[in-house]
């Protein structure tokens, strides 16, 4: 199993001190986090795209390119690229450039987005939400696979034997990010693309039908379904002890989930809900290295996935605590998971 970290580069007031870092300071911390993840042997670092005041990651390829110069082996991925409101030509150009700079370590995780700010920002109609993503995903795959493109659609000017540069000798992995939308799982399988499944609530085994839909769609489309990887993305945090992990992670997690939930009509996040999420069969991978290892292995037993990514910063975490979590994740949890799975 590939194991890694992802972030949306939150920059909110610290729930304890009330202080907010300058954007420059937070971005310097981000590069240190990617660098450490590489040093401790994690395989993937992802940066997700948002266009809101509480996140700094409106341009993940630039951040990943900066990280490419500080790292050696870790794969550098978006998590996600909001493809519905972007241009597939520019997305490919950015990530092929990143791939060249990083020595072949670039990946794209394409999704429809969990927020809507990018749609009016870039002049798109939310009524076209599903159609935009389907059309642009197919175009992005065509661009990756062919130097010259002839194409027409409803939401972008046509391409007539256009060459798109720069090219990379590598076939950049394009993952499809799936939240709670079954048609997205089917689309990924039909196109023969790997699927990244986000689980931010409930019991992970409840998401098994998404994986079944994905693999069945792949088989029906003539792909080798068993060779298409599935990734699982969850919230998590590692500390030296279980109690320390819970106490350190809860304040920022609760503040951010309550903030987002307020926009969506959810009740505030309580400590009781948080502790329930840490149950061995629940979604939060928060605890000691042994607890987190057991949680990941339990998820793997239920879902059989090939990649696991952890979001450690849900709201603003003190940088030193995030760095310690990455260190434990890479030096304690990842080796234990690989050993248990025979890797």
N, C-alpha and C positions, 0 to 999 in steps of 0.2 A: 504494500500500500504506500502511495505517495502521501506525505504528511506536510502540511504547511500552515501558513497564517494569512489572513486577509484583514483589510481595514478600509474604512471610508474616511479616514483621517478626520475624525471628530475634533472639533475645537470649541468646546462649551465650557462654561464656568466650572471649576473644580467644585464638586458638591460639598466638600469640607471647608476649603478656604475661600471659595467664591471668586477666585482669581481666574482669569482667562489668559492663556499664553498669546503672545504676538504670533501672527501667521508664520513669520519667518522662523521663530523659535520652534513652533510645532512641526514645521517641515524639516528642520534640521534633526529634530528628534526622530521623525519618520525614517530618514535615511540611516540613522544609527540603528533603528529597529530592523530594517532590511539587512543591513550589514551583519548584525548579530545573528539573525536567522540563517544567513548563509554560513557563518562561521561554525554554528552548532549543528550543521548538517541537515537542516530542513530543506525540503525539495522545492517548495513553491512559496512565493509571496505575491498576494493579489491586492490590488487597490481598486476600490469600487468608485463609480462616478455618481456624484450628486451635485445639485445646483441650488444649495440652500445655505443660509448663514451659519448653520451649526456644523457644516462640513467644509473641508478645504479641497476635496478631491474633485474639482470640476475638470481637470486635465490629467487623468491618470498616465497617459503615455509619457508626458514630460517628467513626472515623478519617477516612473519606472526607468526612463533613460538615465536620470541622475543616479538611480540605484545601480544601474548596470555598470557604471564606472567604479563602484565601490565593492562589487561582488564578483564572484568567480563561477559558481556552479548553480546557484538557485534559479529556478524558472521564474520569469517575471510576467505576471498576468493581470489583465483587468479583472474586476470582480464586483460590478459588471461594467461593460460598455453599454450605455443606453442607446442601442442601435436604432430604435424606432425614430428618434429625433436627431440622428446623426446621418452623415453621408458615407455609405460604404466605401466609396473611393478614398476619402480622406482617412477613414479608419484603417484600411489596408495600408495606405502609404505610411501612416504613423507607426503601425506595428511592424511593417517590413523594415522600416528604418531602425526601430528598436531591436529587431532581430539581428540586423547587421552589426549594430553597436555592441550587442551583448554576446555575440558569438553563437547565435541560434537558440536563445533562451526565451523568446517572446511567445506569449499565448494571448488569445482573445477569449473572454467569457462574455457572450452577447446575451442581453436580456431586454425586456420591455420596460424595466424600471419600476420601482416600488413607490416613487413619487411622481408628480405630474409637472413639476416646474419647468422641465426642459422643453415641454411641448409648446407652450406659448412663447418661450424664450427664443426658440428657433423656428417659429412660424408654422407649427403643425397643429392639426385639429384632433382633439382627443376622440372625436367620433371615429377616427381612422386608426385607433390604437392597435387593434389586432392586425389589420391589413398592412399597416406600415411595417410592423415587425416581420411579418411573413415575407413580404416583398423584398425588404432590405437584407434579410438574412440570406435568401437565395442569391441575391446579387453579390453579397460579400463572398460567398463560397465560390461563385463563378470567377470573381476577380482573383481570389487566391489561387485558383486552379488553372487560370489561363492569362497569358500576358496581354492578349488583345480581346476586347469584349465588344460584341454587338448585342444590345439589350434595349428593351423598352418596358416601361411600367406606368403606373398611375401617379406615383408620388416623387418622381425624379425625372429630369431631362433624359432623353434616350442617349445611348452610347452607340456610335456607329464605327466599328473597327478601331476603337480607341485603345491605345497602349497605356498601361498604368505602371508607373515606376515610383520608387525603386523596387526591383524584384529581389527577393532573397532566395537562395538555393533550397531553403527549407520550406516544407509545407506547414505553415503556422497552424497549430491546433486551434480550432474554433469550438469552444464549448457553448452549449445552450443552457442558460441559467433558468431554472424552473422553480417557481414558488408553489402556489396552490392551483395552478392552471393545467388540467390534464391535456388539453390540446397542445400545449407547449412541449410536453413529454413526447407526444405522438409526432410532432413536427421534428424534434431532434432525431428520433429514431428513423423517420422516413428519409431524412437527409443524410443519415449515416454519421451524425456528429455526436461526440460525447456529451453527456448531460451532467450538469451540476445542480443538485437538489438542495435548496435552502430549507432547513428545519429550525424554526425559531419558536416553536411551541408544540406541546403535546408529546406523545410517545413516538419515537422514530419509526417503530414497526408499522404505524398507521400509513406511512408513506410508501410501503412496499408496492401498492397498486400502481404508483407512478412509474416505478422501475419496470414492472410487468408490461405496462402500456408501451413504454419506451422500447423494450426489447422485442415485443410482438410487432410493433410498427416497423422496426428495423428488419426483422425477418420477412415481413410481407413485402418490403421494398427491395429485397434481395441482398441485404447487407449481412455480414457475419456478426450477428447480434452479440454473441458471446465475447467478441473481441472489442466491443465498444465500451470504453470505461464509463463508470458512473462515479461522480464525486458527491460527497455530503459536506455541506457547510453548516456549522452551528456556532452559537455563542459559547465561549469557554474561557477559562483562566486557571493557571496553575500556580500554587504557592507551596511552601515547604510543608504545611499542614492543612488539613481540611478546613479547620476553623479559620485560619488565616486567609485562605483563599476566599471563603464566603464573606468574611468581614471586609476584605479589601475590595472585592468586586461589586458587592451589592450597592453601595452608594451611587456610583456612576451608572451602573446598569439600571437601577430603579429610576434615577433622574431622567435618563434619556428615554427609556421605554414609556415613562409617564408622559414626558413631553410629546413624543410621537403619538402615543395613545390618545392624548387629549384631542389631537386633530382628527382622530378616527372614531371618537366616541367610546374609547375604552376606559375602564376605571383605572385609578392609579395602581402602580405595581407595589404590592406589599411584600414584606419579608416572608410571610407565610407562603405566598405564591412563588417567590424566588426559591425558598427552601424545597418546596414541592418539585420545582423544576430540576433540582439537583438529585432527585431520587434516581437510583440506578437505571430505571426504565424510562426516565424522562429526558428532556432535550438538552439541559445545561451541562456542559462538561466542565464543571467548576469544582476543584478540590485539590488534594495532594496528587503527586505524580502517580501513585498507585491507583487512586480513585479514577483519575482521568484515563489512565491506561485501560482500566476495566470498563469504563463507559464506552470508549472507542471500540473495544473488542466486542462488547455486547451489541453495539450498533452494527458492527460488521457481520456478526452472526445473523442478525435480522435482515440486513439489506445487501450484504455481499458486495460492497462498493470497493473501488480501486484507489480512491483518493479521499483524504479527509482534510478540510481546511477549518481552522478555528479563528473566529473573530474575538480578539481579546479586548479591544477597545470599543465598548458600547457606551458612549459618553466619554468624558475625559478621565483617563487614568493617569496617576503620577507616572512620569517617564521611568523612574527607577523601578517601579513595581512591574510595569510592562516589560522592561528589559529582563527582570528576574523571571517572569513568567515564560518569556521566549527561551531563556536559557534552560529552564527546567523542562520545557516542552521538547526542546531539541536534544538535550543530553540524557534525560531520564525517560520521558514518555515515548518518544519516537523509537528509540532502540528497543524498548520493551514490547511495543506493538509489533515491530518488525520481527523480533525474535519469536513472539507467540504465533505469528502468521507464517513462520518459516522463511522469512525473507533474509 
